[in-house]
């Protein structure tokens, strides 16, 4: 009997989606045995205390669902952590939702708070998830370019993209991919625009402790008048070198937390229960852990900056996060994709093409992003391989 042909099923929502370029680079790096300086994750060990806490939680049989919006001890630890670092008083019963990573925190928030046709202001270059997250929520991104090499914020340009349909601003500081740390003045100016246009300020603060040269992270939720309109997204991933745990959280006022919790519940039910318990240990690590993290990353940043400069890249110095954006113009490649392909296949080092951080790929075609969340040996091995690149203007 003939088999009935199956129609091509695909939601119109994903018609324009492409494979994540960042994750594609990891796949290609594995395939070609390249040193992976593409996807942002550490190749060194997570703190021993938190690994032991996760093992203990499993041994203690914390193996069933936690409360959907987060195990009580973990939400309490999140409250204590924000008190300790930012003198912020949160109600864990009504203002905190634990999610499967900041990735889920962001999409759950957008799905819960936006409607089709709403506009979201995004600073460009931007972390690649914000566009698909907005798309899945039916919202439209309006981009504001940051100006290289300082990635300065042009307030007139910001104001120009706000319209009566603006509902949210997504702001990531310290920033991926630029390493920009938004200043108090810049954050205050963005906050005032959010008030003027009655918008939410959705902040991705996942690199809060990875910050250099004496810069300090300022959560916009702590600015006057912003407690009611900020949605703060964060996770354990970067601060505790556990990107595979997928444990994050969203902080928002109760009227915003309610819909976020509903979406979160139906999307994922909850984050891994034993890992939330280990999160209690993580968030309670003593202060030197956090200062040491920043110091270690600053050393790695400086090492990779030196390597890239020596190789002929023109790196821009990041003030935070763990990436270095480089201008590749001097090498004479057709574009960033050709450069990254050559780097993976012939040099043996993977980076992320700059175009993946821009709405118009042409705007990032002279850039590549290298991640320095790697052991010294890994960075040195990348240095040896980069010598094969043969310097500018091959
Ligand atoms: N945030 C990391 C990066 O930019 C990891 C991205 C991902 O694969 N989720 O590389």
Boltz pocket constraint, residues with backbone or C-beta under 6 A from the ligand:
constraints:
  - pocket:
      binder: B
      contacts: [[A, 22], [A, 23], [A, 38], [A, 39], [A, 40], [A, 41], [A, 127], [A, 176]]
      max_distance: 6.0
